[in-house]
Amino acid sequence: MDKKELYREAKAAMVNAYAPYSNFTVGAALLTKDGRVFTGVNVENASFGATICAERTACVKAVSEGHKDFAAIAIASSRGGAPMCGICRQFLSEFAPDLKVITGDDEDHLIVTELTELLPDNFRL
């Protein structure tokens, strides 16, 4: 699957986001190394600490179905390009420090960055 196709999956997922407080909807599409795609959306909560990002939603869905080897993630938002927050960077680095991160204002203006560039010194136990 190429980066544009994966981005389209993220954008399509975004319609299911729940963001009544920020109105900032985000969709993510996580590609496993064996070609499966798991989508996720951000889900806000009045207790902001209980809010979960789209990237972690996609990752948790994948892990809960037995997938832990990830190749790429695409992120789309209602405001164009959406860089991953620090929590999502650390969360995904647990599984795929070499993950390709794809985002941009639209599918014709995508930027691909390696997670190790976004989080050069990830936390490990």
Contacts in CASP RR format, 6 or more apart in sequence:
PFRMAT RR
TARGET T0000
AUTHOR 0000-0000-0000
METHOD contacts of the structure
MODEL  1
MDKKELYREAKAAMVNAYAPYSNFTVGAALLTKDGRVFTGVNVENASFGA
TICAERTACVKAVSEGHKDFAAIAIASSRGGAPMCGICRQFLSEFAPDLK
VITGDDEDHLIVTELTELLPDNFRL
1 31 0 8 1.000
1 35 0 8 1.000
1 37 0 8 1.000
3 72 0 8 1.000
3 74 0 8 1.000
3 100 0 8 1.000
3 102 0 8 1.000
3 110 0 8 1.000
3 112 0 8 1.000
4 107 0 8 1.000
4 110 0 8 1.000
6 29 0 8 1.000
6 31 0 8 1.000
6 37 0 8 1.000
6 72 0 8 1.000
6 73 0 8 1.000
6 74 0 8 1.000
6 102 0 8 1.000
7 29 0 8 1.000
7 74 0 8 1.000
7 76 0 8 1.000
7 102 0 8 1.000
7 103 0 8 1.000
7 104 0 8 1.000
7 107 0 8 1.000
7 110 0 8 1.000
8 107 0 8 1.000
9 29 0 8 1.000
9 37 0 8 1.000
9 39 0 8 1.000
9 74 0 8 1.000
10 27 0 8 1.000
10 28 0 8 1.000
10 29 0 8 1.000
10 39 0 8 1.000
10 54 0 8 1.000
10 74 0 8 1.000
10 75 0 8 1.000
10 76 0 8 1.000
11 27 0 8 1.000
11 76 0 8 1.000
11 107 0 8 1.000
12 39 0 8 1.000
13 27 0 8 1.000
13 28 0 8 1.000
13 29 0 8 1.000
13 39 0 8 1.000
13 40 0 8 1.000
13 41 0 8 1.000
13 54 0 8 1.000
13 76 0 8 1.000
14 25 0 8 1.000
14 26 0 8 1.000
14 27 0 8 1.000
14 41 0 8 1.000
14 54 0 8 1.000
14 76 0 8 1.000
14 77 0 8 1.000
14 78 0 8 1.000
15 25 0 8 1.000
16 40 0 8 1.000
16 41 0 8 1.000
17 25 0 8 1.000
17 26 0 8 1.000
17 27 0 8 1.000
17 41 0 8 1.000
17 42 0 8 1.000
17 43 0 8 1.000
17 54 0 8 1.000
18 41 0 8 1.000
18 42 0 8 1.000
18 43 0 8 1.000
18 44 0 8 1.000
19 25 0 8 1.000
19 26 0 8 1.000
19 42 0 8 1.000
19 44 0 8 1.000
20 44 0 8 1.000
21 44 0 8 1.000
21 46 0 8 1.000
21 48 0 8 1.000
22 44 0 8 1.000
23 78 0 8 1.000
24 42 0 8 1.000
24 77 0 8 1.000
24 78 0 8 1.000
24 79 0 8 1.000
25 41 0 8 1.000
25 42 0 8 1.000
25 77 0 8 1.000
25 78 0 8 1.000
26 41 0 8 1.000
26 42 0 8 1.000
26 53 0 8 1.000
26 54 0 8 1.000
26 75 0 8 1.000
26 76 0 8 1.000
26 77 0 8 1.000
26 78 0 8 1.000
26 82 0 8 1.000
27 39 0 8 1.000
27 40 0 8 1.000
27 41 0 8 1.000
27 42 0 8 1.000
27 54 0 8 1.000
27 75 0 8 1.000
27 76 0 8 1.000
27 77 0 8 1.000
28 39 0 8 1.000
28 40 0 8 1.000
28 41 0 8 1.000
28 53 0 8 1.000
28 54 0 8 1.000
28 55 0 8 1.000
28 57 0 8 1.000
28 58 0 8 1.000
28 73 0 8 1.000
28 74 0 8 1.000
28 75 0 8 1.000
28 76 0 8 1.000
29 37 0 8 1.000
29 38 0 8 1.000
29 39 0 8 1.000
29 40 0 8 1.000
29 58 0 8 1.000
29 73 0 8 1.000
29 74 0 8 1.000
30 37 0 8 1.000
30 38 0 8 1.000
30 39 0 8 1.000
30 40 0 8 1.000
30 55 0 8 1.000
30 58 0 8 1.000
30 59 0 8 1.000
30 62 0 8 1.000
30 70 0 8 1.000
30 72 0 8 1.000
30 73 0 8 1.000
31 37 0 8 1.000
31 70 0 8 1.000
31 71 0 8 1.000
31 72 0 8 1.000
31 73 0 8 1.000
31 74 0 8 1.000
32 38 0 8 1.000
32 62 0 8 1.000
32 67 0 8 1.000
32 69 0 8 1.000
32 70 0 8 1.000
32 71 0 8 1.000
33 69 0 8 1.000
33 70 0 8 1.000
33 71 0 8 1.000
34 67 0 8 1.000
34 69 0 8 1.000
35 71 0 8 1.000
36 62 0 8 1.000
36 67 0 8 1.000
38 58 0 8 1.000
38 59 0 8 1.000
38 61 0 8 1.000
38 62 0 8 1.000
38 65 0 8 1.000
38 67 0 8 1.000
39 58 0 8 1.000
39 61 0 8 1.000
40 54 0 8 1.000
40 55 0 8 1.000
40 57 0 8 1.000
40 58 0 8 1.000
40 61 0 8 1.000
41 54 0 8 1.000
41 57 0 8 1.000
42 51 0 8 1.000
42 52 0 8 1.000
42 53 0 8 1.000
42 54 0 8 1.000
42 57 0 8 1.000
43 51 0 8 1.000
43 52 0 8 1.000
43 57 0 8 1.000
44 51 0 8 1.000
45 51 0 8 1.000
53 84 0 8 1.000
53 85 0 8 1.000
53 87 0 8 1.000
53 88 0 8 1.000
54 75 0 8 1.000
55 73 0 8 1.000
55 75 0 8 1.000
55 84 0 8 1.000
55 88 0 8 1.000
55 91 0 8 1.000
55 92 0 8 1.000
56 87 0 8 1.000
56 88 0 8 1.000
56 91 0 8 1.000
56 92 0 8 1.000
58 73 0 8 1.000
59 70 0 8 1.000
59 91 0 8 1.000
59 92 0 8 1.000
59 95 0 8 1.000
62 68 0 8 1.000
62 70 0 8 1.000
63 95 0 8 1.000
68 95 0 8 1.000
69 95 0 8 1.000
69 96 0 8 1.000
70 92 0 8 1.000
70 95 0 8 1.000
70 96 0 8 1.000
70 99 0 8 1.000
71 96 0 8 1.000
71 99 0 8 1.000
71 100 0 8 1.000
72 99 0 8 1.000
72 100 0 8 1.000
72 101 0 8 1.000
72 102 0 8 1.000
73 92 0 8 1.000
73 99 0 8 1.000
73 100 0 8 1.000
73 101 0 8 1.000
73 102 0 8 1.000
74 102 0 8 1.000
74 103 0 8 1.000
75 81 0 8 1.000
75 82 0 8 1.000
75 83 0 8 1.000
75 84 0 8 1.000
75 101 0 8 1.000
75 102 0 8 1.000
75 103 0 8 1.000
76 82 0 8 1.000
76 103 0 8 1.000
76 104 0 8 1.000
80 103 0 8 1.000
80 104 0 8 1.000
80 105 0 8 1.000
80 106 0 8 1.000
81 103 0 8 1.000
81 104 0 8 1.000
81 105 0 8 1.000
82 103 0 8 1.000
82 104 0 8 1.000
83 103 0 8 1.000
83 118 0 8 1.000
84 92 0 8 1.000
84 101 0 8 1.000
84 118 0 8 1.000
86 119 0 8 1.000
89 115 0 8 1.000
89 118 0 8 1.000
89 119 0 8 1.000
89 122 0 8 1.000
90 119 0 8 1.000
90 122 0 8 1.000
90 123 0 8 1.000
92 99 0 8 1.000
92 115 0 8 1.000
93 99 0 8 1.000
93 115 0 8 1.000
93 119 0 8 1.000
93 122 0 8 1.000
96 115 0 8 1.000
97 115 0 8 1.000
97 116 0 8 1.000
97 119 0 8 1.000
97 122 0 8 1.000
98 114 0 8 1.000
98 115 0 8 1.000
98 116 0 8 1.000
99 114 0 8 1.000
99 115 0 8 1.000
100 112 0 8 1.000
100 113 0 8 1.000
100 114 0 8 1.000
100 115 0 8 1.000
101 112 0 8 1.000
101 113 0 8 1.000
101 114 0 8 1.000
101 115 0 8 1.000
101 118 0 8 1.000
102 110 0 8 1.000
102 111 0 8 1.000
102 112 0 8 1.000
103 110 0 8 1.000
103 111 0 8 1.000
104 110 0 8 1.000
104 111 0 8 1.000
116 122 0 8 1.000
END
